[in-house]
């Protein structure tokens, strides 16, 4: 499942294919936020997530990822 991770403050975004490892999701969030990739991402809660059709997802990306892993 393609998901777009967007920082609404800067419009910086990255597209990822779920499912993937949780650590990789955190790394991508760090890139979108332009923060230290190994640090705690306090601003990650402000990120927005969209599906391939551009619909905003209201569910947590980690829950979606877990559900896709089965």
C-alpha positions in Angstrom: 0.0 0.0 0.0 1.5 3.3 -1.0 1.4 6.0 1.7 2.5 9.6 1.4 4.0 11.1 4.6 3.7 14.9 4.7 4.9 17.6 7.0 2.1 20.2 6.6 4.3 23.0 7.9 6.8 22.6 5.1 5.0 20.5 2.5 8.0 18.1 2.5 6.8 14.6 1.7 8.0 11.1 1.0 6.1 8.2 -0.4 6.6 4.7 1.1 5.2 1.2 0.4 3.7 -0.5 3.4 4.2 -2.9 5.0 7.8 -2.1 6.1 9.9 -2.3 9.2 8.9 0.2 11.9 12.4 1.5 12.3 12.3 2.4 8.6 9.1 4.3 9.0 10.7 6.3 11.8 13.7 7.0 9.6 11.5 8.3 6.8 9.6 10.5 9.3 12.9 11.9 10.4 13.8 12.7 6.8 10.4 14.4 6.2 10.8 16.4 9.4 14.5 17.1 8.5 15.5 16.1 12.1 18.0 13.8 13.6 17.0 10.4 12.2 18.1 8.6 15.3 16.6 11.0 17.9 13.1 11.1 19.3 10.7 12.6 16.8 8.6 14.9 18.9 7.0 16.5 15.8 6.0 13.2 14.2 2.5 13.6 15.7 2.1 16.6 13.4 2.7 14.6 10.2 -0.2 13.8 7.9 -0.6 10.6 5.9 -2.4 10.1 2.5 -3.2 7.1 0.5 -2.3 6.7 -3.3 -5.6 8.5 -4.2 -4.7 11.5 -2.1 -7.2 10.7 0.7 -6.1 11.8 4.2 -5.7 8.8 6.5 -7.0 9.2 10.0 -5.5 6.0 11.3 -2.0 5.7 12.8 0.6 4.7 10.2 2.1 2.1 12.6 -1.4 0.4 13.0 -1.9 0.4 9.2 1.6 -1.1 8.8 0.8 -3.8 11.5 -2.5 -4.7 9.9 -0.9 -5.1 6.5 1.8 -7.4 7.9 -1.1 -9.6 9.2 
